[in-house]
Amino acid sequence: MKLGLPKPDEDGVRRVRLGFVEFAAVVVAITLGWWLVSQLVSQQYDAQMKANADTATAINGLRTQVAVMNDQIAMLTTQLANVPALARTQAQIQAELADHERRLGRLEEDHGVRVKGWTH
């Protein structure tokens, strides 16, 4: 067996001719290459599907957290809605307390009575 370039044919073109063993080796090489590429693509696909599943799980967790937070915000909004009413109630109580203190002070002055537990 000689190594080197094949001799040109009658039309001057050099052609490589494969025997049975060489042809079988090329077919096996192509088949193995195809199998290897398909395995790599399959692994990438599986990895992507797992990543998608993990992402979906994370998104569902975030949805749950958002729902809980929305409930908490709604509860706080309801509680804070009463703050102006509480401020008005406190102002009324302070006004009544000032009135009672003024009246107790007058009672003390007018009648010389000392009200127990009250200091002015």
C-alpha positions as protocol buffer text, in pm:
chain_id: "A"
residue {
  index: 1
  type: MET
  ca { x: 0 y: 0 z: 0 }
}
residue {
  index: 2
  type: LYS
  ca { x: 137 y: 334 z: -105 }
}
residue {
  index: 3
  type: LEU
  ca { x: 75 y: 655 z: 78 }
}
residue {
  index: 4
  type: GLY
  ca { x: 37 y: 987 z: -96 }
}
residue {
  index: 5
  type: LEU
  ca { x: -196 y: 1151 z: -340 }
}
residue {
  index: 6
  type: PRO
  ca { x: -384 y: 930 z: -582 }
}
residue {
  index: 7
  type: LYS
  ca { x: -292 y: 949 z: -945 }
}
residue {
  index: 8
  type: PRO
  ca { x: -516 y: 1163 z: -1164 }
}
residue {
  index: 9
  type: ASP
  ca { x: -786 y: 989 z: -1367 }
}
residue {
  index: 10
  type: GLU
  ca { x: -816 y: 1018 z: -1744 }
}
residue {
  index: 11
  type: ASP
  ca { x: -990 y: 1356 z: -1709 }
}
residue {
  index: 12
  type: GLY
  ca { x: -709 y: 1490 z: -1488 }
}
residue {
  index: 13
  type: VAL
  ca { x: -910 y: 1490 z: -1160 }
}
residue {
  index: 14
  type: ARG
  ca { x: -771 y: 1314 z: -856 }
}
residue {
  index: 15
  type: ARG
  ca { x: -1034 y: 1101 z: -685 }
}
residue {
  index: 16
  type: VAL
  ca { x: -1012 y: 916 z: -357 }
}
residue {
  index: 17
  type: ARG
  ca { x: -1155 y: 567 z: -369 }
}
residue {
  index: 18
  type: LEU
  ca { x: -1249 y: 393 z: -46 }
}
residue {
  index: 19
  type: GLY
  ca { x: -1234 y: 23 z: 1 }
}
residue {
  index: 20
  type: PHE
  ca { x: -1486 y: -167 z: 215 }
}
residue {
  index: 21
  type: VAL
  ca { x: -1292 y: -122 z: 542 }
}
residue {
  index: 22
  type: GLU
  ca { x: -1239 y: 251 z: 485 }
}
residue {
  index: 23
  type: PHE
  ca { x: -1602 y: 299 z: 388 }
}
residue {
  index: 24
  type: ALA
  ca { x: -1717 y: 110 z: 700 }
}
residue {
  index: 25
  type: ALA
  ca { x: -1484 y: 323 z: 916 }
}
residue {
  index: 26
  type: VAL
  ca { x: -1631 y: 645 z: 771 }
}
residue {
  index: 27
  type: VAL
  ca { x: -1988 y: 520 z: 829 }
}
residue {
  index: 28
  type: VAL
  ca { x: -1901 y: 422 z: 1189 }
}
residue {
  index: 29
  type: ALA
  ca { x: -1733 y: 760 z: 1247 }
}
residue {
  index: 30
  type: ILE
  ca { x: -2035 y: 949 z: 1112 }
}
residue {
  index: 31
  type: THR
  ca { x: -2274 y: 734 z: 1319 }
}
residue {
  index: 32
  type: LEU
  ca { x: -2070 y: 785 z: 1636 }
}
residue {
  index: 33
  type: GLY
  ca { x: -2047 y: 1157 z: 1568 }
}
residue {
  index: 34
  type: TRP
  ca { x: -2423 y: 1178 z: 1518 }
}
residue {
  index: 35
  type: TRP
  ca { x: -2484 y: 981 z: 1839 }
}
residue {
  index: 36
  type: LEU
  ca { x: -2243 y: 1201 z: 2038 }
}
residue {
  index: 37
  type: VAL
  ca { x: -2405 y: 1521 z: 1913 }
}
residue {
  index: 38
  type: SER
  ca { x: -2753 y: 1386 z: 1989 }
}
residue {
  index: 39
  type: GLN
  ca { x: -2641 y: 1294 z: 2344 }
}
residue {
  index: 40
  type: LEU
  ca { x: -2502 y: 1644 z: 2401 }
}
residue {
  index: 41
  type: VAL
  ca { x: -2819 y: 1805 z: 2269 }
}
residue {
  index: 42
  type: SER
  ca { x: -3031 y: 1572 z: 2484 }
}
residue {
  index: 43
  type: GLN
  ca { x: -2831 y: 1662 z: 2796 }
}
residue {
  index: 44
  type: GLN
  ca { x: -2866 y: 2032 z: 2721 }
}
residue {
  index: 45
  type: TYR
  ca { x: -3240 y: 1986 z: 2671 }
}
residue {
  index: 46
  type: ASP
  ca { x: -3274 y: 1798 z: 3000 }
}
residue {
  index: 47
  type: ALA
  ca { x: -3073 y: 2064 z: 3183 }
}
residue {
  index: 48
  type: GLN
  ca { x: -3293 y: 2337 z: 3033 }
}
residue {
  index: 49
  type: MET
  ca { x: -3611 y: 2153 z: 3136 }
}
residue {
  index: 50
  type: LYS
  ca { x: -3479 y: 2119 z: 3492 }
}
residue {
  index: 51
  type: ALA
  ca { x: -3390 y: 2488 z: 3497 }
}
residue {
  index: 52
  type: ASN
  ca { x: -3739 y: 2571 z: 3371 }
}
residue {
  index: 53
  type: ALA
  ca { x: -3895 y: 2356 z: 3644 }
}
residue {
  index: 54
  type: ASP
  ca { x: -3678 y: 2527 z: 3909 }
}
residue {
  index: 55
  type: THR
  ca { x: -3777 y: 2866 z: 3772 }
}
residue {
  index: 56
  type: ALA
  ca { x: -4145 y: 2770 z: 3780 }
}
residue {
  index: 57
  type: THR
  ca { x: -4109 y: 2658 z: 4143 }
}
residue {
  index: 58
  type: ALA
  ca { x: -3939 y: 2987 z: 4232 }
}
residue {
  index: 59
  type: ILE
  ca { x: -4211 y: 3186 z: 4055 }
}
residue {
  index: 60
  type: ASN
  ca { x: -4482 y: 2996 z: 4244 }
}
residue {
  index: 61
  type: GLY
  ca { x: -4301 y: 3074 z: 4569 }
}
residue {
  index: 62
  type: LEU
  ca { x: -4289 y: 3441 z: 4475 }
}
residue {
  index: 63
  type: ARG
  ca { x: -4660 y: 3436 z: 4392 }
}
residue {
  index: 64
  type: THR
  ca { x: -4732 y: 3296 z: 4738 }
}
residue {
  index: 65
  type: GLN
  ca { x: -4517 y: 3564 z: 4900 }
}
residue {
  index: 66
  type: VAL
  ca { x: -4691 y: 3836 z: 4698 }
}
residue {
  index: 67
  type: ALA
  ca { x: -5033 y: 3703 z: 4803 }
}
residue {
  index: 68
  type: VAL
  ca { x: -4931 y: 3702 z: 5171 }
}
residue {
  index: 69
  type: MET
  ca { x: -4784 y: 4051 z: 5140 }
}
residue {
  index: 70
  type: ASN
  ca { x: -5101 y: 4178 z: 4968 }
}
residue {
  index: 71
  type: ASP
  ca { x: -5309 y: 4040 z: 5255 }
}
residue {
  index: 72
  type: GLN
  ca { x: -5081 y: 4212 z: 5507 }
}
residue {
  index: 73
  type: ILE
  ca { x: -5103 y: 4539 z: 5314 }
}
residue {
  index: 74
  type: ALA
  ca { x: -5482 y: 4514 z: 5305 }
}
residue {
  index: 75
  type: MET
  ca { x: -5487 y: 4452 z: 5682 }
}
residue {
  index: 76
  type: LEU
  ca { x: -5254 y: 4748 z: 5748 }
}
residue {
  index: 77
  type: THR
  ca { x: -5461 y: 4969 z: 5519 }
}
residue {
  index: 78
  type: THR
  ca { x: -5773 y: 4878 z: 5715 }
}
residue {
  index: 79
  type: GLN
  ca { x: -5599 y: 4948 z: 6044 }
}
residue {
  index: 80
  type: LEU
  ca { x: -5454 y: 5277 z: 5923 }
}
residue {
  index: 81
  type: ALA
  ca { x: -5791 y: 5389 z: 5792 }
}
residue {
  index: 82
  type: ASN
  ca { x: -5896 y: 5435 z: 6157 }
}
residue {
  index: 83
  type: VAL
  ca { x: -5599 y: 5659 z: 6248 }
}
residue {
  index: 84
  type: PRO
  ca { x: -5779 y: 5989 z: 6168 }
}
residue {
  index: 85
  type: ALA
  ca { x: -6076 y: 5874 z: 6378 }
}
residue {
  index: 86
  type: LEU
  ca { x: -5838 y: 5788 z: 6663 }
}
residue {
  index: 87
  type: ALA
  ca { x: -5681 y: 6133 z: 6639 }
}
residue {
  index: 88
  type: ARG
  ca { x: -6026 y: 6296 z: 6659 }
}
residue {
  index: 89
  type: THR
  ca { x: -6122 y: 6075 z: 6954 }
}
residue {
  index: 90
  type: GLN
  ca { x: -5799 y: 6162 z: 7133 }
}
residue {
  index: 91
  type: ALA
  ca { x: -5858 y: 6533 z: 7076 }
}
residue {
  index: 92
  type: GLN
  ca { x: -6213 y: 6500 z: 7216 }
}
residue {
  index: 93
  type: ILE
  ca { x: -6084 y: 6312 z: 7521 }
}
residue {
  index: 94
  type: GLN
  ca { x: -5817 y: 6575 z: 7580 }
}
residue {
  index: 95
  type: ALA
  ca { x: -6077 y: 6851 z: 7553 }
}
residue {
  index: 96
  type: GLU
  ca { x: -6307 y: 6670 z: 7799 }
}
residue {
  index: 97
  type: LEU
  ca { x: -6015 y: 6609 z: 8036 }
}
residue {
  index: 98
  type: ALA
  ca { x: -5920 y: 6978 z: 8026 }
}
residue {
  index: 99
  type: ASP
  ca { x: -6284 y: 7066 z: 8096 }
}
residue {
  index: 100
  type: HIS
  ca { x: -6301 y: 6827 z: 8390 }
}
residue {
  index: 101
  type: GLU
  ca { x: -5974 y: 6962 z: 8531 }
}
residue {
  index: 102
  type: ARG
  ca { x: -6107 y: 7318 z: 8499 }
}
residue {
  index: 103
  type: ARG
  ca { x: -6432 y: 7221 z: 8675 }
}
residue {
  index: 104
  type: LEU
  ca { x: -6249 y: 7038 z: 8951 }
}
residue {
  index: 105
  type: GLY
  ca { x: -6026 y: 7340 z: 9000 }
}
residue {
  index: 106
  type: ARG
  ca { x: -6334 y: 7563 z: 9035 }
}
residue {
  index: 107
  type: LEU
  ca { x: -6491 y: 7323 z: 9285 }
}
residue {
  index: 108
  type: GLU
  ca { x: -6174 y: 7333 z: 9488 }
}
residue {
  index: 109
  type: GLU
  ca { x: -6166 y: 7712 z: 9481 }
}
residue {
  index: 110
  type: ASP
  ca { x: -6537 y: 7768 z: 9540 }
}
residue {
  index: 111
  type: HIS
  ca { x: -6593 y: 7512 z: 9815 }
}
residue {
  index: 112
  type: GLY
  ca { x: -6246 y: 7453 z: 9953 }
}
residue {
  index: 113
  type: VAL
  ca { x: -6279 y: 7085 z: 9871 }
}
residue {
  index: 114
  type: ARG
  ca { x: -5974 y: 6884 z: 9792 }
}
residue {
  index: 115
  type: VAL
  ca { x: -6046 y: 6618 z: 9527 }
}
residue {
  index: 116
  type: LYS
  ca { x: -5870 y: 6294 z: 9608 }
}
residue {
  index: 117
  type: GLY
  ca { x: -5605 y: 6186 z: 9353 }
}
residue {
  index: 118
  type: TRP
  ca { x: -5629 y: 6506 z: 9153 }
}
residue {
  index: 119
  type: THR
  ca { x: -5342 y: 6749 z: 9127 }
}
residue {
  index: 120
  type: HIS
  ca { x: -5333 y: 7064 z: 8922 }
}
